[in-house]
Each structure stands twice: as structure tokens, then as C-alpha cells.
Amino acid sequence: MLILLPPSEGKASEGDGPPVGELSFPSLGKSRKRVMTALVRASKRRDALDVLGLTSGLAGELAKNTALATAPTLPAAALYTGVLYDNLGLAALDAEALARAEESVLIFSGLWGVVRITDRIPPYRLSMGVNLPPVGGLAAFWRPVISKELDRLPGLVVDLRSATYAGAWQPGSRSVTVRVFRDGKVVSHMAKATRGEIARALLHQPTQPATPEELVKTLDSLGYTTQLTAPPKLQAPLGAGHSPVKSWNPRNT
């Protein structure tokens, strides 16, 4: 099973390890270097905030971007913070669940493409939704190289990404996209929390679901009310897979 996560805007302020070296999925190395070079240049521009879609209150983040090549690093598991990651609680997983997370959790990134939780990376600021000169739209840039790498990985794909990051890889019919609803509507804060809880719960399962139907049964057994629906017809040619699993957490309703 693969569990796909977005990154978070909230990140640890600094690392404590050596500068970034080889990461998981080394075939992405040239693309990572290209994006990093473009990000460093963009972050030095007078209009850097506009180019990167940042507010004036985030001007301090530009310095992190310009120092990427030499900045201290930390594991992705410790770098990303925020509601989803707080509820996932990687640091508090037991040994068996942590081993599953190291194997199955993939974090998508506008800068790195996709990383595992053990990869050491520095703090940065770059959304997958940015049109980064001269690279262009990052989701479109990353899609072919990520697809070539991840299409070969086996197993059910549980997609907990936001729409911005989902554009970087479409896993096809073996995937299930999880959407969280409250009173018939998606509520962003609650959805992030519930996605983190779902990922954590799945990592604690000794037997991993292998099909969308098994995933629904697993979530039902964990106290979630779920409904598996087919993807919209317009998405079918894109191989969007089973989308979505609608999930309600009784504790949040």
C-alpha cells in the first residue's frame, strides 16, 4: 500500500544535519536540481513574493530558498508540521507502524517532487501550484518524471493529497482518493485532521488493505462512515481510479 500526502505550509524552522544529498527516487535528481536552481533565482528577484505566490508577511522565507544548497537538513518526518501531520503523529508511531510509514508514505513537494519520510531536506517555501520561471507549472513539470518512477510501485494507493499536488501523479484505477465531508461539505481544517488520523490508523494495521473495497471495510472497522463511489465520467480517461471514499469521523460531527 502507498499513502500519498501533500506537504504542509508549516515547517520546522531549521535543520541540524548536513546539506541535502541523495534522496529517495534518485532518478528525480536532475529535475530536483533544475527546480532548486530556478527557485534560488526566483527568490532573489524583486518580485519574488509575487512569483512564488507569497504574502509580504512571508518575505523571510525567501532567505531559506536562497540557501538551499548549504542549509542544514532534517528528516521529512520532522520537517512538515501543521494539522495533517500533527494528527498523523509520525514521531509517536510504534516501531512497526513507523517501519510501514517509511515504506509506504510518500510526500509530494513542489521542490523535491516526491520524498519518503526518512529523506533529509532543508526548510523551503514552494507550492506545487506555482508557475516557476523558467520551469513553468510545477505539477506539469513533475508529472512525467514522477509517473515513470511511481507507476512501477505495486499496491493499493490511498490518495490523501490536495488537488494541487494530485496533479503531479495520477495513480490510475488502483487508487482511492479520500475526501472528508461534514454536513455534506468539505471543511478544510477538519479534512486535514481526518486525513492525518486515517493515515495513522492505516499505518497501525498489521494487515494492509489491497483493494478499495478492503480499504472501506478497514475504515468502517475504525469507526469511520465511508462510501466508495466511482470517479466522475469526465475523469475516467485520466485514470483517476476510485474517487472518492467519502469519510465521516463521528468525533468531528
C-alpha positions, -999 to 999 in steps of 0.1 A, spaced: 0 0 0 11 35 -8 -2 65 12 2 98 -7 4 130 13 8 167 5 35 187 22 25 214 47 29 252 46 41 249 82 76 236 85 103 233 112 124 265 112 158 249 107 176 216 103 205 201 122 221 178 97 244 180 67 233 197 34 209 179 12 224 149 -5 209 119 -24 172 114 -18 148 85 -25 139 81 -61 174 93 -74 161 93 -110 144 126 -100 178 141 -92 183 162 -124 148 176 -121 153 184 -85 184 203 -93 167 222 -121 138 233 -98 162 242 -70 183 264 -93 151 281 -106 138 286 -71 170 302 -58 170 326 -88 133 334 -84 137 341 -46 163 368 -54 141 387 -78 125 420 -68 91 405 -75 99 372 -57 68 373 -35 45 377 -65 63 350 -85 61 325 -56 26 335 -45 36 346 -11 23 374 11 46 402 25 45 385 59 64 356 44 92 376 30 116 359 55 110 326 38 129 338 7 162 336 26 156 299 32 151 294 -5 183 311 -15 204 290 9 190 256 -1 223 241 -13 241 246 20 213 247 46 212 221 74 186 194 68 162 172 88 141 142 80 109 150 61 90 133 90 102 162 113 102 190 87 65 191 79 41 203 106 5 215 105 -29 199 111 -25 168 90 10 160 103 0 168 139 -28 142 136 -6 117 118 20 119 146 49 103 129 72 109 159 49 89 182 44 58 160 55 25 174 83 6 157 61 -15 135 39 14 123 70 36 117 85 9 95 53 8 75 54 46 72 90 45 59 79 21 32 45 33 22 42 71 29 51 94 0 51 131 4 47 153 -27 66 185 -30 69 214 -54 107 214 -49 116 178 -45 89 161 -65 82 132 -40 102 121 -9 100 95 18 97 104 54 134 95 60 148 118 34 167 147 48 158 180 33 161 217 44 132 241 51 119 258 20 89 275 6 75 264 -28 39 253 -36 32 228 -64 8 254 -77 35 279 -86 44 287 -122 82 289 -116 102 306 -143 117 291 -165 104 257 -154 67 265 -157 38 249 -139 53 225 -113 26 199 -114 30 195 -152 68 196 -149 69 168 -123 42 146 -137 62 127 -164 93 120 -142 73 111 -111 49 89 -131 78 69 -146 91 62 -111 59 56 -92 39 37 -118 62 7 -112 55 5 -75 29 -21 -66 -1 -19 -42 -33 0 -34 -28 37 -35 -46 58 -7 -45 93 -20 -47 119 8 -33 148 -13 -49 181 -20 -59 189 -56 -28 210 -62 -5 180 -55 -27 154 -70 -18 169 -104 17 156 -102 8 119 -104 -24 101 -114 -21 65 -100 -49 51 -121 -75 25 -112 -56 11 -82 -60 44 -63 -86 56 -39 -89 94 -33 -102 102 2 -125 131 6 -138 142 41 -172 156 45 -192 173 72 -229 181 67 -223 173 30 -195 198 26 -157 195 27 -143 216 56 -106 222 51 -93 222 87 -113 191 96 -104 174 64 -67 178 71 -71 165 106 -91 135 95 -67 126 67 -39 126 92 -59 103 115 -68 80 87 -31 77 76 -21 70 112 -48 44 116 -38 26 84 -2 25 95 -12 7 127 -30 -20 108 -9 -53 106 -28 -63 75 -28 -37 48 -59 -33 25 -52 -44 -10 -83 -32 -28 -107 -2 -25 -133 -25 -10 -109 -37 17 -100 -1 24 -137 7 30 -140 -23 54 -109 -12 73 -121 24 77 -156 12 88 -139 -10 114 -120 20 127 -152 40 133 -155 60 101 -186 61 80 -175 56 44 -189 54 9 -170 42 -21 -180 59 -53 -168 57 -89 -149 86 -104 -168 112 -125 -170 101 -161 -151 131 -173 -121 119 -152 -122 83 -164 -99 88 -194 -73 102 -170 -72 70 -149 -84 88 -118 -93 55 -102 -119 51 -75 -127 86 -62 -137 94 -37 -140 74 -5 -163 98 14 -154 96 51 -170 110 82 -154 108 116 -180 105 143 -158 125 166 -159 155 143 -196 156 135 
